[in-house]
Amino acid sequence: MYNPSNSDVIVVKRILRYLARTITFYYRFCVLLGGNIVSWSSKKQPTMSKSSTEVEYRALATVAVEVTWVQFLLRDIHVHLPYTPLALCDNISATYLAYNLVLHSKIMQGT
């Protein structure tokens, strides 16, 4: 608009406030067994994180819980896994964080 009126500005601000309230972040994962999906999830991020590394790390932790549950379930029905489950992550910082406990304590304390 070349010359917006006050009512136009108010409407635009209202739209922007609405969009800011409706933006949500999700993390998604699936658990594969022999190339077949046995479990999947798409969860709304419960807390606001300071970085994508923290979001990815939380998602890795959720995946670890889900994979552990699948392992116990398979063990209970006497199915032996011939390999150790593997969690893949496309965020290199989150991967380093998962392997280095010193980094873990620093990021979780916010320092």
C-alpha positions in Angstrom: 0.0 0.0 0.0 1.3 3.4 -1.0 -0.4 5.4 1.8 -1.6 3.1 4.6 -4.2 4.6 7.0 -4.2 4.0 10.8 -6.8 1.3 10.4 -4.6 -0.5 7.9 -1.7 -0.4 10.3 -3.9 -1.7 13.1 -5.1 -4.6 11.0 -1.6 -5.5 9.9 -0.4 -5.5 13.6 -3.4 -7.7 14.5 -2.5 -10.2 11.8 1.2 -10.2 12.9 0.2 -10.8 16.6 -2.0 -13.7 15.5 0.8 -15.3 13.5 3.2 -14.9 16.3 0.9 -16.8 18.7 0.2 -19.6 16.2 3.8 -20.4 15.3 4.7 -23.7 16.8 7.7 -26.0 16.4 7.5 -29.7 16.0 10.1 -32.5 16.1 9.4 -35.6 14.1 11.0 -39.1 14.1 10.3 -42.6 13.1 11.7 -45.9 14.3 12.6 -48.4 11.6 13.0 -52.1 12.0 14.4 -53.9 8.9 13.4 -51.0 6.7 9.8 -50.9 8.1 8.4 -48.2 10.3 7.4 -49.7 13.6 6.9 -46.4 15.5 6.7 -42.7 14.6 5.9 -39.5 16.3 5.4 -35.8 15.6 5.3 -33.8 18.8 4.9 -30.2 19.5 7.9 -28.8 21.2 6.9 -28.5 24.9 9.3 -25.7 25.7 10.9 -22.9 23.8 14.6 -23.6 23.2 17.4 -21.1 22.7 18.9 -22.9 19.8 18.3 -25.5 17.1 21.0 -27.7 18.8 18.9 -27.9 22.0 15.8 -28.8 20.0 17.6 -31.5 18.1 19.2 -32.8 21.3 15.8 -33.0 23.0 14.5 -34.9 19.9 17.4 -37.3 20.2 16.6 -37.9 23.8 12.9 -38.7 22.9 14.1 -41.0 20.1 16.3 -42.8 22.6 13.4 -43.4 24.9 11.2 -44.7 22.0 13.9 -47.0 20.8 14.5 -48.4 24.3 10.8 -49.1 24.6 10.8 -50.9 21.2 13.8 -53.0 22.3 12.1 -54.0 25.5 8.9 -54.8 23.7 10.8 -57.0 21.2 12.7 -58.7 24.0 9.4 -59.5 25.8 8.1 -61.3 22.7 11.5 -63.1 22.3 12.7 -61.2 19.2 16.4 -60.8 19.2 17.9 -57.8 17.4 21.1 -58.8 15.5 22.4 -55.2 15.7 22.5 -52.2 18.0 19.9 -49.6 17.2 21.3 -46.4 15.6 19.9 -42.9 16.0 20.6 -40.6 13.1 20.7 -36.8 13.5 21.2 -34.1 10.8 22.5 -31.5 13.3 26.2 -32.0 13.9 26.2 -29.8 17.1 23.4 -32.0 18.6 25.4 -35.1 17.7 28.6 -33.8 19.4 26.4 -32.8 22.4 25.1 -36.3 22.7 28.6 -37.8 22.8 30.3 -35.2 25.1 28.9 -35.0 28.6 30.9 -31.9 29.4 29.1 -30.0 26.6 25.8 -31.4 27.8 26.2 -29.9 31.3 27.2 -26.5 29.8 24.2 -26.2 27.4 21.6 -27.4 29.9 22.8 -24.8 32.5 22.5 -22.1 29.9 26.2 -21.0 30.0 
